[in-house]
Amino acid sequence: MKPLFITGIGTGVGKTLVSAIVAEALDAYYWKPVQAGFDAGTDAEWVAQRLSRPSGRVLPEGYQLKKPASPHIAAREEGLTIHVEDLAARMPAARPLVVEGAGGLLVPLNENEFMADLALRLGSVVVLVSRNYLGSINHSLLTAEVCRTRGLTVAGWIFNDQYGDYEEEIARWSGYPKLGSVPYSEEPGAAFVREQAGRLRPALAAALSTAP
């Protein structure tokens, strides 16, 4: 099974929550290639607190950087340069594997490579996360366009938070199917993740069974 690469239309759209839900739904391992900023805890720690069987399923990050910034800036602060090939070499062999990106697909890893390059190099199937805010339709369709022009394989959309009536329009305009929606939760804990995993499991399984 190819890795699943969870990416969003921007920062703060719910990638970590969706990553936890997808990992729970597929009984998968979780890996964050680059964690930039961890004063309030890491995404991996957040996911581990919400999986029903976290032991051994939440894998160490490829890089854990102090500065909460774009990976290329955070790495530069520590005298490092992140390369896609290096991250590909660090990718765990465990399968099924959920990989959580940082920000969106055009977040830079270095001066020349972006998250989209990493998703492509890992041979992954992309799950797109969108969230409702003013401008999110445009950001969603721009993200879909990046996937198409760069030749990424996309399973479909997971919509997060409270939505109006344009989920189906984004799916239609983008050409990528809707896999499901995650409702708003003030405190999405382990029980919420399990409930949403059960709801999304059939659509995820069906999408992955037809992915090239």
WONORWO-V523714 format. One record per residue. RES is the residue in one small letter. PSI is psi in degrees with one decimal (999 if undefined). OMEGA is omega in degrees with one decimal (999 if undefined). Layout:
res->RES psi->PSI omega->OMEGA
res->RES psi->PSI omega->OMEGA
//
This chain:
res->m psi->133.1 omega->178.4
res->k psi->151.2 omega->174.3
res->p psi->149.1 omega->173.4
res->l psi->124.0 omega->-179.1
res->f psi->114.3 omega->-178.4
res->i psi->117.6 omega->177.8
res->t psi->162.1 omega->-177.6
res->g psi->176.7 omega->179.0
res->i psi->0.1 omega->178.4
res->g psi->-167.7 omega->179.4
res->t psi->141.8 omega->175.6
res->g psi->26.6 omega->-179.1
res->v psi->-0.5 omega->176.2
res->g psi->24.0 omega->180.0
res->k psi->-40.5 omega->-176.8
res->t psi->-43.0 omega->176.2
res->l psi->-48.0 omega->-179.9
res->v psi->-37.9 omega->177.1
res->s psi->-42.6 omega->178.0
res->a psi->-42.9 omega->-179.3
res->i psi->-44.6 omega->-179.5
res->v psi->-42.5 omega->178.0
res->a psi->-39.9 omega->177.8
res->e psi->-42.1 omega->-177.0
res->a psi->-37.1 omega->-174.7
res->l psi->3.7 omega->-175.3
res->d psi->47.4 omega->-172.1
res->a psi->165.8 omega->169.8
res->y psi->157.7 omega->180.0
res->y psi->135.0 omega->178.9
res->w psi->131.7 omega->175.3
res->k psi->107.3 omega->-177.3
res->p psi->-42.6 omega->-177.7
res->v psi->119.0 omega->172.8
res->q psi->115.2 omega->179.2
res->a psi->106.6 omega->-176.4
res->g psi->126.6 omega->-179.8
res->f psi->22.3 omega->178.4
res->d psi->-34.3 omega->179.8
res->a psi->16.0 omega->-177.4
res->g psi->163.2 omega->-177.7
res->t psi->161.9 omega->175.3
res->d psi->-37.8 omega->179.7
res->a psi->-40.5 omega->178.2
res->e psi->-40.3 omega->179.5
res->w psi->-45.0 omega->179.6
res->v psi->-44.1 omega->-177.7
res->a psi->-32.5 omega->-179.8
res->q psi->-9.6 omega->-173.5
res->r psi->-8.0 omega->176.2
res->l psi->145.7 omega->-177.8
res->s psi->-29.8 omega->177.0
res->r psi->78.8 omega->-172.5
res->p psi->-22.0 omega->-172.4
res->s psi->119.1 omega->177.3
res->g psi->-8.7 omega->-176.9
res->r psi->-20.7 omega->177.9
res->v psi->112.1 omega->-168.8
res->l psi->153.5 omega->-178.2
res->p psi->144.7 omega->179.0
res->e psi->154.4 omega->171.6
res->g psi->-45.6 omega->175.1
res->y psi->139.0 omega->172.6
res->q psi->106.6 omega->-172.5
res->l psi->145.2 omega->-171.9
res->k psi->-40.9 omega->-170.9
res->k psi->127.4 omega->177.0
res->p psi->82.9 omega->-174.9
res->a psi->178.7 omega->173.2
res->s psi->140.0 omega->-175.8
res->p psi->-36.7 omega->-178.5
res->h psi->-32.3 omega->177.2
res->i psi->-45.2 omega->179.6
res->a psi->-39.8 omega->178.6
res->a psi->-41.6 omega->-180.0
res->r psi->-38.0 omega->178.8
res->e psi->-27.9 omega->-177.9
res->e psi->12.8 omega->177.6
res->g psi->27.4 omega->-177.6
res->l psi->157.4 omega->169.3
res->t psi->123.8 omega->-179.6
res->i psi->130.7 omega->177.0
res->h psi->144.2 omega->179.3
res->v psi->-43.4 omega->-178.7
res->e psi->-36.9 omega->178.6
res->d psi->-42.8 omega->177.9
res->l psi->-38.2 omega->177.9
res->a psi->-37.6 omega->178.5
res->a psi->-27.2 omega->-179.3
res->r psi->-9.2 omega->-177.7
res->m psi->127.6 omega->179.1
res->p psi->149.2 omega->178.9
res->a psi->-10.9 omega->-176.9
res->a psi->138.0 omega->177.9
res->r psi->148.0 omega->-5.3
res->p psi->150.1 omega->-173.7
res->l psi->129.1 omega->172.4
res->v psi->122.7 omega->-179.8
res->v psi->123.9 omega->178.7
res->e psi->119.4 omega->176.4
res->g psi->179.1 omega->176.2
res->a psi->124.7 omega->-178.8
res->g psi->-136.6 omega->-179.9
res->g psi->-172.8 omega->-173.2
res->l psi->-23.4 omega->179.5
res->l psi->23.6 omega->168.4
res->v psi->126.3 omega->-176.0
res->p psi->139.4 omega->172.0
res->l psi->-32.0 omega->175.8
res->n psi->-161.9 omega->-176.2
res->e psi->-17.2 omega->-172.7
res->n psi->-15.2 omega->-173.2
res->e psi->146.6 omega->-174.5
res->f psi->171.6 omega->178.2
res->m psi->-35.3 omega->178.1
res->a psi->-37.2 omega->178.1
res->d psi->-37.9 omega->178.5
res->l psi->-46.5 omega->179.5
res->a psi->-40.4 omega->179.9
res->l psi->-43.2 omega->-177.9
res->r psi->-33.2 omega->-179.4
res->l psi->-5.4 omega->-178.3
res->g psi->34.9 omega->-171.0
res->s psi->163.9 omega->169.3
res->v psi->127.4 omega->-172.4
res->v psi->135.6 omega->168.7
res->v psi->123.5 omega->-176.9
res->l psi->133.5 omega->179.4
res->v psi->125.3 omega->177.6
res->s psi->149.6 omega->179.5
res->r psi->148.5 omega->-175.9
res->n psi->117.4 omega->168.2
res->y psi->165.7 omega->-179.6
res->l psi->118.0 omega->-177.6
res->g psi->-4.6 omega->-174.9
res->s psi->-25.8 omega->175.9
res->i psi->-49.1 omega->178.5
res->n psi->-46.8 omega->-179.1
res->h psi->-36.4 omega->178.3
res->s psi->-45.6 omega->-177.7
res->l psi->-33.6 omega->174.3
res->l psi->-40.4 omega->177.7
res->t psi->-42.7 omega->177.6
res->a psi->-38.2 omega->179.7
res->e psi->-39.3 omega->176.1
res->v psi->-43.6 omega->178.2
res->c psi->-44.2 omega->-176.0
res->r psi->-45.8 omega->-176.9
res->t psi->-26.2 omega->-179.1
res->r psi->1.6 omega->174.1
res->g psi->28.8 omega->179.0
res->l psi->144.3 omega->174.0
res->t psi->122.9 omega->-174.2
res->v psi->126.4 omega->176.1
res->a psi->-38.0 omega->179.8
res->g psi->-168.9 omega->-175.0
res->w psi->141.9 omega->162.4
res->i psi->120.9 omega->-178.4
res->f psi->131.9 omega->-173.3
res->n psi->141.0 omega->175.0
res->d psi->-165.7 omega->-175.9
res->q psi->126.8 omega->-175.6
res->y psi->152.6 omega->171.1
res->g psi->-131.8 omega->-175.6
res->d psi->27.1 omega->-175.6
res->y psi->14.8 omega->173.7
res->e psi->-48.6 omega->-178.0
res->e psi->-33.2 omega->178.7
res->e psi->-42.5 omega->177.2
res->i psi->-44.2 omega->179.1
res->a psi->-44.7 omega->-178.4
res->r psi->-47.5 omega->-178.7
res->w psi->-35.9 omega->-177.0
res->s psi->-26.2 omega->-175.2
res->g psi->5.9 omega->178.8
res->y psi->138.3 omega->-172.5
res->p psi->157.8 omega->172.3
res->k psi->124.4 omega->177.8
res->l psi->-26.4 omega->-179.6
res->g psi->178.1 omega->179.8
res->s psi->145.0 omega->175.2
res->v psi->118.5 omega->-177.9
res->p psi->161.3 omega->178.3
res->y psi->138.8 omega->173.4
res->s psi->130.4 omega->179.5
res->e psi->-40.5 omega->-179.4
res->e psi->84.3 omega->-178.7
res->p psi->93.8 omega->-178.2
res->g psi->-164.8 omega->-175.5
res->a psi->-40.2 omega->-179.1
res->a psi->-40.1 omega->178.3
res->f psi->-43.5 omega->179.3
res->v psi->-43.4 omega->178.7
res->r psi->-42.4 omega->-179.6
res->e psi->-47.1 omega->-179.2
res->q psi->-33.9 omega->175.9
res->a psi->-41.3 omega->177.9
res->g psi->-36.5 omega->179.8
res->r psi->-38.7 omega->-173.7
res->l psi->-14.8 omega->-173.8
res->r psi->-48.3 omega->-178.0
res->p psi->-42.5 omega->-179.1
res->a psi->-39.5 omega->178.1
res->l psi->-46.4 omega->-179.4
res->a psi->-41.4 omega->-179.6
res->a psi->-41.9 omega->-179.4
res->a psi->-41.2 omega->-177.5
res->l psi->-29.4 omega->-179.9
res->s psi->-21.3 omega->179.9
res->t psi->-2.4 omega->-179.6
res->a psi->138.8 omega->-179.9
res->p psi->999 omega->999
//
